[in-house]
Amino acid sequence: MLNYFQKELTNLKKLNLYRELRVVKSSASPEIIYQRKKYLLFSSNNYLGLANHKKVISAQINASKKYAAGSGASRLVCGNIKLYQDLEYKLAKFKESESSLVFATGYMTNLGVISALVTEKDLILSDALNHASIVDACRLTKAKKIIYPHSDFNFVQNHLKKLRENFNNVFIITDGIFSMDGDIAPLPQLTKIAKHYKSFLIIDDAHATGIIGEQGKGSLSYYNLKPAENIIQIATLSKAIGNLGGFVCAKKEIINFLINKSRPLIYATALPPAILAGSLTALKIIQNNEGEKLRTRLKENYLLVYNSLKNLNFKLSKKPSHIIPVIIGDNKKTLKIAEYLFKEKIFAPAIRPPSVPEGQSRIRITVMATHSKKHLEKLIKVFKNIKNKP
Ligand SMILES: *Cc1c(COP(=O)(O)O)cnc(C)c1O
């Protein structure tokens, strides 16, 4: 009975695509312990260090003591404690939106929003490099789906010109900052096109929230754009906010519709009180002076890494961001480099298909505000050695 699975796994190993879990001691600090040795971490999404922030941790402990460890039921039954209302109010304000709704994870937010809003009479236009959770969400719908070449807004416009009248609703879906490449979606053009063709624009701002725009509001704010009624913003509490959960910000009608129709909201247990309290505290920090300082520090850090690797002639993204893909191409070569990094006590695993397109395997470096200059210099030195050894 297990033969089939064993054979598939052997096949994955042959293709250098086999994955395994590593047990680490704290996956959110710049220095982590793995098999009793110290490594420098360059693969965490804890960009601002808020997962380790003292105030966030005490807020979580206090909430557990005050309420309970778990929530006991789904939100529509009795799991919807007051902290949800507080957090959703703050998130909506943060994203300059009318209303917001929190889900158990960012992954479930995409499933929950897209599968509920989109019907068989609709059209989806989805960027080729969108996150896997968007891809899976689109698969759950019966809509016509068109995958457009990465950031190609002309393609989107041309298709809408031809096709718009054949469909009821149209949903253009894009990451704000792309998770594997670190580049930003062309939102000035996409918002214009969406408005002109009376379409919704869904922006998954998982990697931009807390990081870019005024107070870290995200990619719309980065471009000085305001969320209009056809714009649906999705984000996660698990990256810069340093916790767990996802959320959507949109007009009240959309949020009420989701409360009634979104299965991942209706049929899953509410988040524990600690998560909600921790996220509230982290959100407050993100919007105050301390958050501003952390963003400045993050930018200094990623500019140093990006510029140094660029000078070493590594193939990187066009523009610097906190996500720095070092494109190697070949799976085997990428694994070899990842192994070397690992030997040198750098924790930055290889990213291979299907997480990225075939032939674009890479080392994905993520920089944090909590990395010290010393941490960064060590990383750069190790990459210098890679360059000097063909
Ligand atoms: C990480 C990520 C998600 C999933 O969020 P989780 O909170 O980790 O489930 C969704 N979309 C994008 C673009 C992401 O990078």
The ligand as a Tripos MOL2 file, in Angstrom:
@<TRIPOS>MOLECULE
LIG
   15    15     1     0     0
SMALL
NO_CHARGES

@<TRIPOS>ATOM
      1 C1          2.9450   33.9490    3.7820 C.3       1 LIG1
      2 C2          1.9320   34.3410    2.7960 C.ar      1 LIG1
      3 C3          0.5990   33.9450    2.9300 C.ar      1 LIG1
      4 C4          0.1650   33.0070    4.0060 C.3       1 LIG1
      5 O1          0.1120   33.6350    5.2320 O.3       1 LIG1
      6 P1          0.1640   32.7430    6.5660 P.3       1 LIG1
      7 O2         -0.2850   33.6780    7.6020 O.co2     1 LIG1
      8 O3          1.5760   32.2910    6.7070 O.co2     1 LIG1
      9 O4         -0.7740   31.5970    6.3690 O.co2     1 LIG1
     10 C5         -0.3120   34.4190    2.0160 C.ar      1 LIG1
     11 N1          0.0610   35.2090    0.9920 N.ar      1 LIG1
     12 C6          1.3370   35.5920    0.8190 C.ar      1 LIG1
     13 C7          1.6950   36.4710   -0.3260 C.3       1 LIG1
     14 C8          2.3130   35.1580    1.7090 C.ar      1 LIG1
     15 O5          3.5830   35.5070    1.5390 O.3       1 LIG1
@<TRIPOS>BOND
     1     1     2 1
     2     2     3 ar
     3     2    14 ar
     4     3     4 1
     5     3    10 ar
     6     4     5 1
     7     5     6 1
     8     6     7 2
     9     6     8 1
    10     6     9 1
    11    10    11 ar
    12    11    12 ar
    13    12    13 1
    14    12    14 ar
    15    14    15 1
@<TRIPOS>SUBSTRUCTURE
     1 LIG1         1 GROUP 0 **** ****
